[in-house]
Amino acid sequence: MNEKDDLERQISELLIDGEMMNQEDLQEQGRRMIPPKYEIRIQTTLDPIVEETRKYREIAEEIDDRYDSYLEKADRNNTKMN
């Protein structure tokens, strides 16, 4: 009976406190939580949303034309760049 009580106590402690992490794990977790100082962005010449929308429109007709304004804006930006 004593073993059973001891196991129940250990299980309840683990459920309440969680597993104990060693110091290295805590430091690694802290490093992952810090946001990166720099952000890398890549500028592309083709907009994947525009290209995909045009391909879908070749296959089928859209019901609500929800991407029309986006495509028009992308076309205007494309003509400015050329």
C-alpha positions as CSV (number, residue, x, y, z in Angstrom):
1,M,0.0,0.0,0.0
2,N,2.9,2.3,0.7
3,E,4.3,1.9,-2.8
4,K,1.0,2.7,-4.3
5,D,0.7,5.9,-2.3
6,D,4.3,6.9,-3.2
7,L,3.6,6.4,-6.9
8,E,0.4,8.4,-6.7
9,R,2.3,11.2,-4.9
10,Q,5.0,11.2,-7.6
11,I,2.4,11.2,-10.4
12,S,0.5,14.1,-8.8
13,E,3.8,16.1,-8.4
14,L,4.7,15.5,-12.1
15,L,1.2,16.6,-13.1
16,I,1.3,19.7,-11.0
17,D,4.9,20.8,-11.4
18,G,5.8,19.2,-14.7
19,E,9.1,17.5,-15.5
20,M,12.1,19.2,-14.1
21,M,14.3,20.6,-16.9
22,N,18.0,20.7,-16.6
23,Q,19.8,24.1,-16.8
24,E,20.9,23.6,-20.5
25,D,17.3,23.0,-21.6
26,L,16.1,26.1,-19.7
27,Q,18.8,28.2,-21.4
28,E,18.0,26.8,-24.9
29,Q,14.3,27.5,-24.3
30,G,15.2,31.1,-23.3
31,R,17.2,31.5,-26.5
32,R,14.3,30.3,-28.6
33,M,12.0,32.8,-27.0
34,I,14.2,35.8,-28.0
35,P,13.0,37.3,-31.3
36,P,15.7,37.5,-34.0
37,K,17.5,40.8,-34.4
38,Y,17.4,40.8,-38.2
39,E,14.8,39.7,-40.6
40,I,15.6,38.4,-44.1
41,R,13.2,39.4,-46.9
42,I,13.5,38.4,-50.5
43,Q,12.0,40.6,-53.2
44,T,10.6,38.7,-56.1
45,T,9.5,39.9,-59.6
46,L,6.5,37.6,-59.7
47,D,3.7,37.6,-57.2
48,P,2.7,33.9,-56.5
49,I,-0.8,34.9,-55.6
50,V,-1.3,36.7,-58.9
51,E,0.2,33.9,-60.9
52,E,-1.9,31.2,-59.2
53,T,-5.1,33.3,-59.6
54,R,-4.4,33.7,-63.3
55,K,-3.9,29.9,-63.7
56,Y,-7.1,29.2,-61.8
57,R,-9.0,31.6,-64.0
58,E,-7.7,29.8,-67.1
59,I,-9.3,26.6,-65.8
60,A,-12.5,27.8,-64.2
61,E,-14.7,30.9,-63.6
62,E,-14.7,32.5,-60.2
63,I,-18.1,33.1,-58.5
64,D,-17.4,36.3,-56.7
65,D,-14.3,37.9,-58.3
66,R,-12.7,38.6,-54.9
67,Y,-9.2,38.9,-56.3
68,D,-10.0,41.5,-59.0
69,S,-8.8,44.5,-57.0
70,Y,-5.7,42.6,-56.0
71,L,-4.9,41.7,-59.6
72,E,-5.5,45.3,-60.8
73,K,-3.2,46.7,-58.1
74,A,-0.5,44.1,-59.0
75,D,-0.8,45.0,-62.7
76,R,-0.5,48.7,-61.9
77,N,2.6,48.0,-59.8
78,N,4.0,45.8,-62.6
79,T,3.6,48.5,-65.2
80,K,5.4,51.0,-62.9
81,M,8.4,48.7,-62.6
82,N,8.8,48.1,-66.3
